[in-house]
């Protein structure tokens, strides 16, 4: 089972958008539309949780190595490209078949226009590369949200 069910109001985009799409939250506030990006909204390097998990497994296997531990290395796990907030919202609308109400708010202190990683070392040393894109991220998140409308149930 993959999904995210944060306590309280989500503080990152994907679960927030999913909760607006399912009706748990009324509106998405987009923090700024004047950034120096293609559509004015912030750009981030979103990664599918399955790709992230595979990258972690590959990193652990390398760290343990065939001849014992190789020590610590740092890898960026990401797609190497970014998606804007509006691209994310539109992809979730497509995956869910629902309109996502949104409004533009002021930028948050400390935010930057774009943030994405260079995953080339992970590809070179771990043989790892993100395989799933924005469409798959939104499809799988929407399926989880629909299958678990109340989030994780203790039991």
C-alpha positions as CSV (number, residue, x, y, z in Angstrom):
1,X,0.0,0.0,0.0
2,X,1.4,3.4,-1.0
3,X,0.0,6.7,0.1
4,X,0.3,9.6,2.4
5,X,-2.0,10.5,5.3
6,X,-0.4,13.4,7.2
7,X,-1.9,14.4,10.5
8,X,-3.6,17.8,10.1
9,X,-3.3,19.9,7.0
10,X,-0.6,18.6,4.6
11,X,2.5,20.8,4.3
12,X,3.5,19.5,0.9
13,X,1.8,19.7,-2.5
14,X,0.9,16.1,-3.5
15,X,-1.2,15.1,-0.4
16,X,-2.7,18.6,-0.3
17,X,-3.8,18.4,-3.9
18,X,-5.2,14.9,-3.4
19,X,-7.2,16.0,-0.3
20,X,-8.7,18.9,-2.2
21,X,-9.6,16.6,-5.1
22,X,-11.3,14.1,-2.8
23,X,-13.1,17.0,-0.9
24,X,-11.4,16.7,2.4
25,X,-10.0,20.3,2.0
26,X,-11.8,23.1,0.2
27,X,-9.2,24.9,-1.8
28,X,-5.5,24.7,-2.8
29,X,-3.5,27.9,-2.3
30,X,-0.7,28.3,-4.8
31,X,2.0,30.3,-3.1
32,X,2.9,32.8,-5.8
33,X,2.4,33.0,-9.6
34,X,5.2,35.5,-10.4
35,X,8.2,33.2,-10.2
36,X,10.7,33.1,-13.1
37,X,9.3,29.8,-14.4
38,X,7.3,28.9,-17.5
39,X,3.9,29.4,-15.9
40,X,4.9,31.6,-12.9
41,X,4.4,28.9,-10.3
42,X,7.2,27.2,-8.3
43,X,9.0,24.2,-9.8
44,X,10.1,21.1,-7.8
45,X,11.6,17.7,-8.6
46,X,8.7,15.4,-7.6
47,X,9.5,11.6,-7.5
48,X,7.2,8.6,-7.3
49,X,7.5,6.9,-4.0
50,X,8.2,3.5,-5.7
51,X,11.2,5.0,-7.6
52,X,12.4,6.5,-4.3
53,X,12.1,3.2,-2.5
54,X,14.1,1.4,-5.3
55,X,16.8,4.1,-5.1
56,X,17.1,3.5,-1.3
57,X,17.4,-0.2,-1.8
58,X,20.1,0.2,-4.4
59,X,22.0,2.6,-2.1
60,X,21.8,0.2,0.8
61,X,23.0,-2.7,-1.3
62,X,25.9,-0.5,-2.5
63,X,26.7,0.6,1.1
64,X,26.8,-2.9,2.4
65,X,28.7,-4.1,-0.7
66,X,29.9,-7.6,-1.5
67,X,33.1,-7.2,0.5
68,X,31.6,-5.4,3.5
69,X,30.7,-1.7,4.0
70,X,32.0,0.9,1.5
71,X,31.2,3.7,3.9
72,X,29.0,6.6,3.2
73,X,28.2,8.2,-0.1
74,X,25.6,10.8,-0.9
75,X,23.2,10.4,-3.9
76,X,20.5,12.7,-5.2
77,X,17.4,10.6,-6.0
78,X,15.1,12.5,-8.3
79,X,14.1,12.9,-11.9
80,X,16.5,15.7,-12.6
81,X,13.7,17.9,-14.0
82,X,11.0,19.8,-12.3
83,X,7.2,20.1,-12.6
84,X,5.4,23.3,-11.8
85,X,2.6,23.6,-9.2
86,X,0.2,24.2,-12.1
87,X,1.5,21.1,-14.0
88,X,1.0,19.0,-10.8
89,X,-2.6,20.3,-10.3
90,X,-3.5,19.7,-14.0
91,X,-2.1,16.2,-13.8
92,X,-4.1,15.4,-10.6
93,X,-7.2,16.8,-12.3
94,X,-6.6,14.5,-15.2
95,X,-6.0,11.5,-12.9
96,X,-9.0,12.2,-10.7
97,X,-11.4,13.5,-13.3
98,X,-12.2,16.3,-10.9
99,X,-11.7,20.1,-10.8
100,X,-9.3,21.2,-8.1
101,X,-10.4,24.6,-6.7
102,X,-7.4,26.9,-6.3
103,X,-6.4,30.4,-5.5
104,X,-3.2,32.4,-5.8
105,X,-1.7,33.5,-2.5
106,X,1.6,35.4,-1.7
107,X,4.9,33.5,-2.0
108,X,6.1,32.0,1.3
109,X,9.2,33.4,2.9
110,X,12.3,31.3,1.9
111,X,10.7,29.7,-1.2
112,X,12.7,29.6,-4.4
113,X,11.5,29.6,-8.0
114,X,12.9,26.1,-8.9
115,X,14.5,23.3,-7.1
116,X,15.5,20.0,-8.6
117,X,18.4,17.6,-8.3
118,X,21.1,16.1,-10.5
119,X,20.6,12.3,-10.2
120,X,23.6,11.4,-12.5
121,X,25.7,10.0,-9.7
122,X,22.9,7.7,-8.6
123,X,22.6,6.5,-12.2
124,X,26.3,5.9,-12.5
125,X,27.1,4.3,-9.1
126,X,23.7,2.7,-8.3
127,X,22.4,1.8,-11.7
128,X,19.3,3.7,-10.6
129,X,17.1,6.1,-12.6
130,X,13.6,7.3,-11.9
131,X,11.2,5.5,-14.2
132,X,7.8,6.9,-13.3
133,X,6.6,10.3,-14.2
134,X,4.0,12.9,-13.1
135,X,1.1,11.0,-14.7
136,X,1.9,7.8,-12.8
137,X,2.5,9.7,-9.5
138,X,-0.9,11.3,-9.7
139,X,-2.7,8.1,-10.9
140,X,-1.3,6.1,-8.0
141,X,-1.9,8.8,-5.4
142,X,-5.5,9.2,-6.6
143,X,-6.1,5.4,-6.5
144,X,-4.7,5.3,-2.9
145,X,-6.8,8.3,-1.9
146,X,-10.0,6.7,-3.3
147,X,-9.2,3.3,-1.7
148,X,-8.5,5.0,1.6
149,X,-10.8,8.0,1.9
150,X,-10.2,8.1,5.7
151,X,-6.5,7.6,5.4
152,X,-4.8,4.7,7.3
153,X,-7.1,2.8,9.6
154,X,-5.6,1.5,12.8
155,X,-6.3,-2.1,13.4
